[in-house]
């Protein structure tokens, strides 16, 4: 039951945000009482905090798998990034036609003022971890000669970090996942083509 509550809370938080994710909704969907949820998590903030920390840890691991893979070029890492996010998008938009939110990180950043300090720190930590992984990837590409000597590495790290960090919001605002793919391809053509050999 503990894991079922967390799993449903994650889905509801992604779809409806913090305020519309209530113990009452969770209890009704799972056919349990709100007392059962209180027993496992105490209060809503504790449940949300745990869900956020677990989600961020999984998302961070997924990103590190892409950006720390020394067998992939930067262009291939961008393609892997698109594939990774496409899978998440399709999980919450099965027909591919809707534009429902599909990232807990992107969704809850919009409501961070109501989150606990630890939940906010976990969301901020995701950006820090992405930056560190992208920095390693860019430095590796520079050392191996994939990047040209005149590459503004700090700028490239900044752009890639924030691109990865905001894909879910971009997809929702810009008209679906096709726009994410178009944006990533354009980034490869315009930015990477200039600085990769």
C-alpha positions in Angstrom: 0.0 0.0 0.0 2.9 2.3 0.9 4.3 2.1 -2.7 0.8 2.3 -4.3 0.1 5.6 -2.5 3.4 7.0 -3.6 2.9 5.9 -7.2 -0.5 7.4 -7.4 0.6 10.6 -5.7 3.3 11.0 -8.3 0.9 10.6 -11.2 -1.6 13.0 -9.6 1.1 15.6 -8.8 2.3 15.4 -12.4 -1.2 15.7 -13.9 -2.8 18.1 -11.5 -0.1 19.7 -9.3 0.2 20.1 -5.6 -3.1 21.7 -4.7 -5.3 19.2 -6.5 -3.5 16.2 -5.2 -5.3 15.5 -1.9 -5.5 12.6 0.5 -9.2 12.4 -0.4 -8.5 11.9 -4.1 -5.7 9.3 -3.4 -7.9 7.4 -0.9 -10.9 7.3 -3.3 -8.7 6.1 -6.2 -7.1 3.4 -4.1 -10.2 2.3 -2.3 -8.7 3.1 1.1 -9.3 5.7 3.9 -7.4 8.9 4.4 -6.4 7.5 7.8 -4.4 4.8 6.0 -2.5 7.5 4.1 -1.9 9.4 7.3 -0.6 6.2 8.9 2.0 5.8 6.2 3.1 9.4 5.6 1.7 11.6 8.4 0.8 14.6 6.2 0.6 15.8 2.6 4.0 17.6 2.8 5.8 14.4 4.0 4.2 12.4 1.1 5.0 15.0 -1.5 8.6 15.4 -0.2 9.2 11.7 -0.4 7.7 11.4 -3.9 9.8 14.4 -5.1 13.1 13.0 -3.6 12.5 9.6 -5.1 11.5 11.0 -8.5 14.5 13.4 -8.6 16.9 10.6 -7.7 15.5 8.5 -10.6 15.6 11.4 -13.1 19.1 12.2 -12.0 20.3 8.7 -12.5 18.7 8.6 -16.0 20.4 11.8 -17.0 23.8 10.7 -15.7 23.5 7.5 -17.7 23.2 9.7 -20.8 25.7 12.5 -20.1 28.4 10.4 -18.4 28.5 7.7 -21.2 31.9 8.2 -22.8 31.0 6.0 -25.8 28.5 8.6 -27.0 29.3 11.8 -28.9 27.6 15.0 -27.8 25.2 14.8 -30.8 24.4 11.2 -29.7 23.8 12.3 -26.2 21.3 14.9 -27.5 19.5 12.1 -29.4 19.5 9.9 -26.3 18.1 12.9 -24.4 15.3 13.1 -26.9 14.6 9.4 -26.6 14.6 9.5 -22.8 12.2 12.3 -22.7 10.0 10.9 -25.4 9.5 7.8 -23.3 8.4 10.0 -20.3 6.1 12.1 -22.5 4.4 9.0 -24.0 3.9 7.5 -20.5 1.6 10.5 -19.6 0.4 11.2 -23.1 -0.2 7.7 -24.5 -1.8 8.8 -27.8 0.9 11.4 -28.4 -1.7 14.0 -29.3 -2.3 15.6 -25.9 0.0 18.0 -24.1 -0.4 16.8 -20.5 2.4 17.5 -18.1 4.9 14.6 -17.9 7.6 15.7 -15.6 7.2 16.0 -11.8 10.2 18.3 -11.7 8.9 20.7 -14.3 5.4 20.6 -12.7 6.3 21.2 -9.1 8.8 24.0 -9.8 5.7 26.0 -10.7 4.4 25.4 -7.1 7.7 25.4 -5.2 6.4 28.0 -2.8 4.2 25.4 -1.1 6.8 22.7 -1.0 9.0 21.8 2.0 12.6 23.1 2.1 13.8 19.5 1.4 11.5 19.1 -1.6 12.7 22.4 -3.0 16.3 21.4 -2.4 15.8 18.2 -4.2 14.4 20.1 -7.3 17.3 22.5 -7.2 19.7 19.6 -6.8 18.5 18.2 -10.1 19.8 21.2 -11.9 23.1 21.0 -10.0 23.5 17.4 -10.9 22.7 17.9 -14.6 25.2 20.8 -14.7 27.9 18.6 -13.3 27.2 15.7 -15.7 27.0 18.0 -18.7 30.3 19.6 -17.6 31.9 16.2 -17.6 30.5 15.4 -21.0 31.8 18.7 -22.5 35.2 18.3 -20.9 35.4 14.7 -22.3 34.4 15.9 -25.7 37.1 18.6 -25.6 39.8 16.2 -24.4 39.0 13.6 -27.1 39.0 16.2 -29.9 35.3 16.1 -30.6 35.0 19.8 -29.8 37.1 22.4 -31.6 39.7 24.3 -29.6 37.7 27.6 -29.8 34.6 26.1 -28.3 33.2 28.4 -25.5 32.8 25.4 -23.2 31.2 27.3 -20.3 28.6 28.7 -22.6 28.0 25.3 -24.1 27.6 23.7 -20.6 25.2 26.5 -19.6 23.1 26.0 -22.7 23.0 22.2 -22.5 22.2 22.2 -18.8 19.3 24.6 -19.2 18.0 22.9 -22.3 17.9 19.5 -20.5 16.5 21.1 -17.4 13.5 22.7 -19.1 12.5 20.3 -21.8 9.2 19.3 -20.2 8.0 22.9 -19.8 9.1 23.7 -23.4 7.2 20.7 -24.8 4.0 21.7 -23.0 4.2 25.4 -24.0 5.4 24.9 -27.5 2.9 22.4 -28.9 3.9 18.9 -28.0 6.9 16.6 -28.2 7.5 17.2 -31.9 8.7 20.7 -30.9 11.2 19.3 -28.5 12.6 17.1 -31.2 12.7 20.1 -33.6 14.4 22.2 -31.0 17.1 19.6 -30.1 17.8 19.0 -33.8 18.1 22.8 -34.4 20.5 23.0 -31.4 22.6 20.2 -33.0 22.6 21.9 -36.4 23.2 25.5 -35.2 25.4 25.1 -32.1 27.0 21.7 -32.2 27.8 21.8 -35.9 29.8 25.0 -35.3 31.9 23.5 -32.6 32.3 19.8 -33.3 34.7 18.3 -35.8 
